[in-house]
Amino acid sequence: MNKGLIALAFGGLAIGMTEFTMMGILPDIAADLKIDIPMASNLIALYALGVVVGAPTLVAFTAKASPRKVLLLLMLLFFIFNGLFAIAPNKLSLFVSRFISGLPHGAFFGVGSVVAARLAKPGKEAQAISIMFTGMTIANLAGVPLGTYIGHHYSWRITYAVISILGLLTFITLYVWMPNMTTNNDSNIKQQIKYFKRWDAWLMVAVISIGTGGLFAWISYIAPLVTNVSGLNPDRVPVIMILIGFGMFFGNIIGGKMADKFSPSKAAITSFASMSICLVIVFFTAHIESFAYPMAFITGMISFTIGPSLQMMLINNAKGAATFAASAGQASFNIGNTLGAYLGAIPITLGYAYNYPSLIGVFMASIGAVLAYLFLIKVVRPQMNL
């Protein structure tokens, strides 16, 4: 395996931990700040907003630099910003630092996706991208449960200090292993921005922003779901996070193979439809304690088959603007994060149980499947016939 891909996977590990650990320790942060869980969930939304703002901004700012230099800069910023979040002294500084810690996320995965595809053998591009995202799944498998355990038993600030250090380690691996590459041919920022004058570009934004919200409507409230509805002891939350991580690990690999073997669009439709079915099952079985464990694994697996196919849909559809489009895809993914967390909170604030956000997830994932099908018949098939 190319060591450059391993370095990208380290970045996925660090970013996966900073994004998904928040879900596992949300009750601990809420208790520390003396606020309720829906209010604390704004930390999820603020991070996602940081990704949305940072993805196009940082890609535009670094458009003329080589991919290696860009990736190194982004990981340096990740190290600094997450360190600030870990030591933030009050609620205001905590919310602000959480926002800025999200800035490098989208740009890293956007640039990293294009770099991974360039490092891959022909026909293996989606699987190369899935290797980068494997770091994120390993975060959910091992890093997030460990961070959740530390947050429960010691301090969530220690968790995020460790995450900041992981960013520094990623910087080192990129410096040592990432080969020098020529500046992308699509480095003309005006050319890249023109991509978003096309209707199909905005269709892709809608596919990702709405469809992936199904995952976040569920996972944003996973800790109170399994403790308040399933009846698990809070000490079981790290176990649930491990099972979700296992599922995401295998789902990411499966998703890469699906996108390469069939087509990214068909793989995305299948993933979104399967996610909808899975979340329906979660809603009706959440009160059964023994179901909490297998459904955590299955839902995590099915939900994470979607990543490689969406990235390949963006790259394939944005010739001449691949880096900007892939970064915008990560911004869209985090719009889904924001929408899922926000809309998922609505039934909770209305007094419904914590399994009701899953129904919001069903609705969002179903729309994602419909929009992906529209993309297939209105964009992909006409291009194949040219």
C-alpha positions in Angstrom: 0.0 0.0 0.0 1.3 3.5 -0.9 2.5 5.2 2.3 0.9 8.4 1.1 -2.5 6.8 1.5 -1.5 5.7 5.0 -0.7 9.3 5.9 -4.1 10.4 4.6 -5.6 7.6 6.8 -3.9 9.1 9.8 -5.6 12.4 9.0 -8.9 10.6 8.7 -8.3 9.1 12.2 -7.7 12.5 13.7 -10.6 14.2 12.0 -12.9 11.3 12.7 -12.1 11.5 16.4 -12.7 15.3 16.7 -16.0 15.0 14.8 -17.6 11.8 16.2 -16.2 11.8 19.8 -18.6 14.7 20.5 -21.6 12.4 20.1 -20.3 10.0 22.8 -19.5 12.6 25.4 -22.3 15.1 24.7 -23.9 14.4 28.1 -20.6 15.0 29.9 -20.0 18.3 28.2 -23.6 19.3 28.8 -23.2 18.5 32.5 -19.8 20.4 32.6 -21.4 23.5 31.0 -24.6 23.2 33.0 -26.8 23.2 29.9 -29.3 20.6 28.4 -28.3 18.1 25.7 -30.1 19.9 22.8 -28.2 23.1 23.6 -24.9 21.1 23.9 -25.7 19.6 20.5 -24.9 23.1 19.1 -21.2 22.1 19.4 -22.0 19.5 16.7 -23.6 22.1 14.5 -20.9 24.7 15.1 -18.2 22.2 14.0 -20.2 21.3 10.9 -20.6 25.0 10.1 -16.8 25.4 10.4 -16.4 22.7 7.8 -18.9 24.4 5.5 -17.0 27.7 5.8 -13.5 26.3 5.8 -13.8 23.9 2.8 -14.2 26.4 0.0 -12.3 29.2 1.7 -9.1 27.2 2.4 -9.2 25.4 -0.9 -9.5 28.8 -2.7 -6.7 30.2 -0.5 -4.3 27.3 -1.2 -5.3 26.7 -4.9 -1.8 27.5 -6.3 0.1 25.4 -3.7 1.2 21.8 -4.1 -1.2 19.2 -2.6 1.5 18.1 -0.1 2.0 21.7 1.2 -1.7 22.2 1.5 -2.2 19.0 3.5 0.6 19.9 5.8 -0.9 23.3 6.4 -4.3 21.9 7.1 -3.0 19.5 9.7 -1.0 22.2 11.4 -4.2 24.2 11.7 -6.1 21.2 13.0 -3.5 20.7 15.7 -3.7 24.4 16.8 -7.5 24.8 16.7 -8.3 21.5 18.5 -5.7 22.5 21.2 -7.6 25.8 21.7 -10.9 23.9 22.1 -9.4 21.6 24.7 -8.3 24.6 26.9 -11.2 27.0 26.2 -11.9 28.6 29.6 -15.6 29.5 29.2 -18.8 28.7 27.2 -18.3 31.4 24.6 -14.7 30.6 23.9 -15.6 26.9 23.8 -18.3 27.5 21.1 -16.0 29.7 19.1 -13.0 27.3 19.2 -15.3 24.4 18.2 -16.3 26.4 15.1 -12.7 27.1 14.1 -11.6 23.5 14.8 -13.9 22.5 11.9 -12.3 24.8 9.3 -9.5 22.4 8.1 -11.8 19.3 7.9 -13.5 19.7 4.5 -10.5 21.0 2.7 -8.3 18.1 4.0 -10.8 15.5 2.8 -11.4 17.4 -0.5 -7.7 17.7 -1.3 -7.0 14.2 0.1 -9.7 12.6 -2.1 -8.1 14.0 -5.2 -4.6 13.0 -4.1 -5.8 9.5 -3.2 -7.3 9.1 -6.6 -4.0 10.3 -8.2 -2.1 7.8 -6.1 -4.4 4.9 -7.1 -4.1 2.3 -9.8 -6.6 2.8 -12.7 -10.0 1.4 -11.7 -9.2 1.5 -8.0 -9.8 5.1 -7.3 -12.8 4.7 -5.0 -11.0 2.0 -3.0 -8.0 4.4 -2.6 -10.4 7.1 -1.3 -11.9 4.5 1.1 -8.4 3.9 2.5 -8.3 7.6 3.6 -11.7 7.2 5.1 -10.6 4.0 6.8 -8.8 6.3 9.3 -12.2 7.8 10.2 -13.7 4.4 10.7 -10.8 3.3 12.9 -11.5 6.5 14.9 -15.0 5.2 15.5 -13.7 1.7 16.2 -11.1 2.6 18.7 -10.5 6.3 19.1 -14.0 7.5 19.8 -14.7 4.7 22.4 -11.4 5.5 24.1 -12.2 9.3 24.0 -15.7 8.6 25.3 -14.3 6.5 28.2 -11.8 9.3 29.1 -14.6 11.9 28.8 -16.9 9.9 31.1 -14.3 9.0 33.8 -11.8 11.8 33.7 -12.4 14.9 31.5 -13.5 15.6 28.0 -10.8 18.2 27.8 -8.2 15.4 28.0 -9.9 13.7 25.1 -9.6 16.7 22.9 -6.0 17.3 24.0 -5.2 13.8 22.7 -7.0 14.6 19.4 -4.9 17.7 19.0 -1.7 15.7 19.4 -3.0 13.2 16.8 -3.2 16.1 14.4 0.5 16.8 15.1 1.3 13.1 14.4 -0.6 13.3 11.2 1.5 16.3 10.2 4.6 14.3 10.7 3.4 11.3 8.7 2.4 13.6 5.8 5.8 15.3 5.9 7.7 11.9 5.8 5.4 9.8 3.6 3.4 12.0 1.2 5.2 12.4 -2.1 5.6 15.7 -3.8 3.1 16.2 -6.6 2.6 18.8 -9.2 0.0 21.5 -8.6 -3.4 20.2 -9.7 -4.4 21.1 -13.3 -7.7 22.4 -11.8 -5.8 25.0 -9.7 -7.5 28.0 -11.4 -10.0 29.0 -8.8 -12.2 30.9 -11.2 -12.5 27.8 -13.4 -13.5 25.7 -10.3 -16.1 28.2 -9.1 -17.8 28.0 -12.5 -18.7 24.4 -11.7 -21.3 25.7 -9.2 -23.1 27.6 -12.0 -24.3 24.1 -13.1 -27.6 22.7 -11.8 -26.1 19.2 -11.4 -23.5 20.6 -9.0 -26.3 21.8 -6.7 -28.1 18.5 -7.1 -25.0 16.8 -5.7 -25.0 19.3 -2.8 -28.6 18.4 -2.1 -27.9 14.6 -2.4 -25.2 14.8 0.2 -26.6 17.5 2.5 -30.0 15.9 2.9 -29.1 12.2 2.5 -26.3 12.0 5.0 -28.4 13.9 7.5 -30.1 10.5 8.1 -26.9 9.2 9.7 -26.5 12.3 11.9 -30.1 12.4 13.1 -29.4 9.0 14.6 -25.8 9.2 15.8 -25.9 12.7 17.2 -28.2 11.3 20.0 -26.8 7.8 20.3 -25.7 8.2 23.9 -29.1 9.3 25.3 -30.8 6.8 22.9 -29.1 3.8 24.3 -29.2 4.9 28.0 -32.7 6.5 28.2 -34.6 4.3 25.7 -32.7 1.0 25.5 -31.9 1.1 29.2 -28.2 0.5 29.0 -25.8 1.6 31.8 -23.9 4.8 30.8 -20.7 2.7 31.1 -22.0 0.7 28.0 -21.9 3.8 25.7 -18.2 3.2 24.8 -19.1 -0.4 23.8 -21.9 0.9 21.6 -19.4 3.3 20.0 -17.0 0.5 19.4 -19.7 -1.5 17.6 -20.6 1.5 15.5 -16.9 1.9 14.7 -16.7 -1.7 13.6 -19.7 -1.2 11.4 -18.2 1.9 9.8 -14.9 0.2 9.2 -16.5 -2.6 7.2 -19.1 -0.4 5.6 -16.4 2.0 4.3 -14.5 -1.0 2.7 -17.7 -2.4 1.2 -18.7 1.0 -0.1 -15.4 1.5 -1.9 -15.8 -1.9 -3.6 -19.4 -1.2 -4.5 -18.5 2.1 -6.2 -15.7 0.5 -8.2 -17.6 -2.6 -9.2 -20.9 -1.1 -10.1 -21.2 2.7 -10.4 -21.0 5.4 -7.7 -24.5 6.5 -8.4 -26.1 3.1 -8.1 -24.0 2.4 -5.0 -25.2 5.6 -3.4 -28.9 4.8 -4.1 -28.5 1.4 -2.5 -26.7 2.8 0.5 -29.3 5.5 1.2 -32.3 3.1 0.7 -30.6 0.6 3.1 -30.0 3.3 5.6 -33.7 4.3 5.6 -34.7 0.7 6.3 -32.2 0.3 9.0 -33.3 3.5 10.8 -36.9 2.3 10.7 -35.8 -0.9 12.5 -33.8 1.2 15.0 -37.0 3.2 15.8 -39.1 0.2 16.5 -36.5 -1.9 18.4 -34.8 0.9 20.4 -36.6 -0.1 23.6 -35.2 -3.7 23.5 -31.9 -3.7 25.3 -30.5 -6.7 23.4 -31.1 -5.0 20.1 -29.0 -2.0 20.9 -25.8 -3.8 20.3 -26.4 -5.4 16.9 -28.3 -2.4 15.5 -25.3 -0.1 16.5 -23.1 -2.3 14.3 -25.5 -2.7 11.4 -26.5 0.9 11.3 -22.9 2.1 11.4 -22.0 -0.3 8.6 -24.8 0.5 6.3 -24.5 4.3 6.9 -20.8 4.4 6.0 -21.0 2.5 2.7 -22.1 5.9 1.3 -18.8 7.9 1.6 -16.6 6.5 -1.3 -19.5 6.6 -3.8 -20.4 10.2 -3.0 -16.8 11.3 -3.4 -16.4 9.5 -6.7 -19.7 11.0 -8.0 -18.3 14.5 -7.2 -14.9 13.9 -8.7 -16.3 12.2 -11.9 -18.8 15.0 -12.4 -16.4 17.9 -11.9 -13.7 17.5 -14.4 -11.5 20.6 -14.1 -12.8 21.4 -10.6 -12.3 18.1 -8.8 -10.6 19.5 -5.7 -13.1 22.3 -5.1 -16.0 19.9 -5.7 -14.6 17.2 -3.4 -14.1 19.9 -0.7 -17.6 21.2 -1.2 -18.8 17.6 -0.8 -17.3 17.5 2.6 -19.0 20.8 3.4 -22.3 19.3 2.2 -21.6 16.3 4.4 -21.4 18.6 7.3 -24.5 20.5 6.3 -26.0 17.0 6.7 -24.4 16.9 10.1 -26.0 20.2 11.1 -29.4 19.4 9.6 -29.5 15.9 11.1 -28.5 17.1 14.6 -30.9 20.2 14.4 -33.9 18.4 13.0 -33.3 15.4 15.2 -33.5 17.6 18.2 -37.0 18.8 17.3 -39.0 15.7 18.5 -36.8 15.7 21.7 -37.7 19.3 22.5 -41.4 18.4 21.9 -41.2 15.8 24.6 -40.8 12.6 22.4 -38.3 9.9 23.3 -34.8 9.7 21.9 -35.7 7.1 19.3 -37.8 9.6 17.4 -34.8 11.4 15.8 -34.4 8.1 13.9 -37.6 8.8 12.0 -36.2 12.1 11.0 -33.2 10.1 9.7 -35.5 7.8 7.7 -37.0 10.8 6.0 -33.7 12.4 5.1 -32.0 9.2 3.9 -35.1 8.5 1.7 -34.9 11.9 0.1 -31.1 11.2 -0.5 -32.0 8.0 -2.4 -34.5 9.8 -4.6 -32.1 12.6 -5.4 -29.3 10.1 -6.1 -31.6 8.3 -8.6 -32.4 11.7 -10.2 -28.7 12.3 -10.6 -28.3 8.9 -12.2 -31.0 9.4 -14.8 -30.6 13.1 -15.5 -26.8 13.5 -15.3 -24.8 10.2 -15.5 -26.8 8.4 -18.2 -26.9 11.3 -20.6 -23.1 11.7 -20.2 -22.6 8.0 -21.0 -24.6 8.4 -24.2 -22.5 11.3 -25.5 
